[in-house]
Amino acid sequence: MKLSKLVPPGAIVSRLTGTDRDSVVRELVDALIRSGAADASLRDELINRVLERERRGSTGFGKGIAVPHVKHKSVKGLAAAVGLSATGIDFSSLDKQPVFSVFLLLSPEDRPEEHLQAMELIFKNLSKETFRRFLRQAVSPEEVRNLLEEADGQHAAG
């Protein structure tokens, strides 16, 4: 599984307009719908499911990152959107710090192993301080895409 393949073209929002958790979730679900990863008819349900998950426990894991995620029976394959905020978003993170990088993961309900593999892959990269820093400095979808591909190359080599 490759990080760059997990994020479809069009699902990178290098300048989030949302300033709070809920608007950022809506923005990233919309990006996934535009990229073809989810059907537009699922929009409200996906947003509600992600926010419901956030109410049970924040996916703001600290160090400026959040990884909201949802499994849905009508989602055909794994897909993640990446959103970057220059100003930071209150995600009720564990460390109480603002979030600057958000990976929103959609998964098919019937493939829990793949969901876990995708989460592990995302966390493996986000746990690296260098990756987080470069991600936060990226100003365009192309820069984010290059970073994802670079991360994939390091995993292949290592």
C-alpha positions in Angstrom: 0.0 0.0 0.0 1.4 3.4 -1.0 0.5 6.8 0.5 0.4 8.4 -2.9 -2.1 5.9 -4.2 -4.3 6.3 -1.1 -4.7 10.0 -2.0 -6.5 10.4 -5.3 -5.8 13.3 -7.6 -8.0 16.2 -6.6 -8.1 15.2 -2.9 -5.4 17.5 -1.7 -6.5 20.8 -0.3 -3.3 22.7 0.3 -5.1 25.8 1.7 -8.1 24.8 3.7 -10.7 27.6 4.0 -12.4 26.0 7.0 -11.3 27.4 10.4 -13.0 24.8 12.6 -13.1 21.0 12.7 -16.6 20.6 11.2 -16.0 22.9 8.2 -12.7 21.2 7.5 -14.3 17.8 7.6 -17.0 19.0 5.1 -14.2 20.5 2.9 -12.2 17.2 2.8 -15.3 15.0 2.2 -16.2 17.4 -0.7 -12.6 17.0 -2.1 -13.0 13.2 -1.9 -16.3 13.4 -3.7 -14.8 15.7 -6.4 -12.0 13.2 -6.9 -14.5 10.4 -7.5 -13.6 8.5 -4.3 -17.2 8.7 -3.0 -20.6 9.4 -4.5 -22.1 12.8 -4.0 -25.3 11.2 -2.6 -23.2 10.0 0.4 -22.0 13.5 1.3 -24.2 14.3 4.3 -24.0 10.8 5.7 -20.2 10.7 5.5 -19.8 14.1 7.1 -22.2 13.1 9.9 -20.4 9.8 10.5 -17.0 11.5 10.7 -18.3 14.1 13.1 -20.0 11.5 15.2 -16.7 9.6 15.4 -15.0 12.9 16.5 -17.6 13.4 19.2 -16.7 10.0 20.7 -13.0 10.9 20.7 -11.0 13.4 18.8 -8.7 12.1 16.1 -6.5 15.1 16.7 -3.5 13.1 17.9 -1.2 16.0 18.7 1.9 17.4 17.0 -0.4 19.4 14.7 -2.1 16.4 13.0 -5.5 14.9 12.9 -6.7 11.7 11.1 -10.5 11.6 11.0 -11.7 8.4 9.4 -14.9 6.6 8.6 -16.0 3.2 7.2 -19.1 3.1 5.0 -20.8 0.3 3.2 -21.2 2.3 0.0 -17.5 3.4 -0.3 -15.9 1.2 -3.0 -12.2 1.6 -2.0 -9.8 3.2 0.4 -9.2 6.9 -0.2 -7.8 9.7 1.8 -7.9 13.5 1.5 -5.1 15.7 2.7 -5.9 19.2 4.0 -3.5 21.8 5.2 -4.2 24.8 7.4 -1.9 27.8 7.6 -3.5 29.1 10.8 -4.4 25.9 12.6 -7.7 24.3 13.6 -9.1 23.4 17.0 -9.6 19.7 16.7 -9.8 19.1 20.5 -6.4 17.4 20.1 -4.9 15.3 22.9 -2.1 17.9 23.3 -4.5 20.8 23.1 -2.5 22.3 20.2 -4.0 23.4 16.9 -4.0 21.0 13.9 -2.2 22.1 10.7 -2.4 18.8 8.7 -5.5 16.6 8.3 -5.7 13.2 6.6 -9.4 12.2 6.2 -9.7 8.5 5.4 -12.7 6.8 3.9 -12.8 3.0 3.9 -15.2 0.3 2.7 -17.0 -1.2 5.7 -16.3 -4.8 4.8 -12.5 -4.4 4.6 -11.3 -3.6 8.1 -7.8 -5.0 7.6 -7.2 -2.6 4.7 -8.5 0.3 6.9 -6.0 -0.6 9.6 -3.2 -0.9 7.1 -4.0 2.5 5.7 -4.2 4.0 9.2 -0.8 2.5 10.0 0.7 3.8 6.8 -0.6 7.3 7.5 0.6 7.3 11.2 4.0 5.8 10.2 4.6 8.9 8.1 3.0 11.4 10.4 5.1 10.2 13.3 8.2 11.5 11.4 9.0 15.0 12.4 10.6 15.8 9.0 7.5 14.6 7.1 5.2 16.7 9.3 7.4 19.8 8.8 7.6 19.4 5.0 3.9 18.7 4.9 3.1 21.9 6.9 5.4 23.9 4.6 3.8 22.7 1.4 1.8 25.4 -0.4 0.4 23.5 -3.4 -1.2 20.1 -4.1 1.8 19.3 -6.3 4.2 19.8 -3.4 2.0 17.6 -1.2 1.9 14.9 -3.9 5.7 15.0 -4.3 6.1 14.6 -0.5 3.7 11.5 -0.6 5.6 10.0 -3.4 8.9 10.6 -1.7 7.6 9.0 1.5 6.6 5.9 -0.6 10.1 5.7 -2.1 11.7 5.7 1.3 9.4 2.8 2.4 10.3 0.9 -0.7 14.0 1.4 -0.1 13.8 0.7 3.6 
